[in-house]
Amino acid sequence: MTLEILSPEKTLFRGEAERVTLPGASGEFTVLRNHAPIISALVRGNVKYVEKGGEEKSLSVEGGFVEVKKNRVTVCVG
């Protein structure tokens, strides 16, 4: 699936990911390929993702939101 992580200043990541774990307002959740469409608020925590090659990365965020639709995950963070 395609993952895009955006901040007000720049694009932090754009590429293919196998898994994305996010700090949702109701708790941490993981998005995999073919996930149902969702929009969720994010709270302070870590966005963790596994790139297509298997490398795991983590990014600390203060909050934001995520939209998942048709194997595209768009994360807007502050």
C-alpha positions in Angstrom: 0.0 0.0 0.0 1.1 3.6 -0.5 2.0 5.6 2.6 2.4 9.4 2.6 3.3 11.2 5.8 2.9 15.0 5.6 3.8 17.9 7.9 2.9 21.5 7.3 6.5 22.1 6.2 7.3 19.1 4.0 6.7 15.5 3.0 8.3 13.3 5.6 7.8 10.0 3.8 6.2 8.8 0.5 6.5 5.2 -0.6 5.3 1.7 -0.2 4.6 0.2 3.2 3.6 -3.3 4.4 2.2 -2.1 7.7 1.5 1.2 9.5 0.9 1.5 13.3 -0.7 4.8 14.4 -1.4 6.5 17.8 -5.2 6.9 17.4 -7.3 9.0 19.7 -9.0 5.8 21.0 -5.7 3.8 21.1 -3.0 2.5 18.9 -4.1 0.7 15.7 -2.4 -1.0 12.8 -3.3 -0.7 9.1 -2.6 -3.5 6.6 -3.2 -3.9 2.9 -7.0 -3.8 2.0 -7.9 -2.1 5.3 -11.5 -0.7 5.4 -11.7 3.0 4.7 -11.2 5.1 7.9 -10.5 8.6 9.1 -9.1 9.0 12.6 -7.6 11.7 14.8 -4.1 11.0 16.0 -2.6 11.9 19.4 1.0 12.3 20.6 3.0 9.1 20.0 4.9 7.2 17.3 3.9 6.4 13.8 5.6 3.1 13.0 5.8 1.7 9.6 7.5 -1.2 7.8 8.8 -0.3 4.3 8.3 -2.7 1.5 11.8 -4.1 1.9 11.1 -5.0 5.6 12.9 -2.1 7.3 10.9 -0.7 10.3 10.9 3.0 10.9 9.4 5.2 13.6 8.4 8.9 13.7 7.4 10.8 16.8 4.3 13.0 16.2 2.4 15.5 18.4 -1.0 14.7 16.8 -2.8 15.0 13.5 -5.1 12.7 11.5 -5.0 9.8 9.1 -7.1 8.8 6.1 -7.1 5.2 4.8 -8.8 4.6 1.4 -8.1 2.1 -1.4 -4.7 1.0 -0.1 -3.6 4.6 0.3 -2.7 5.8 3.8 -2.3 9.6 4.2 -1.0 10.8 7.5 -1.0 14.5 8.3 1.0 15.3 11.4 1.9 18.4 13.5 
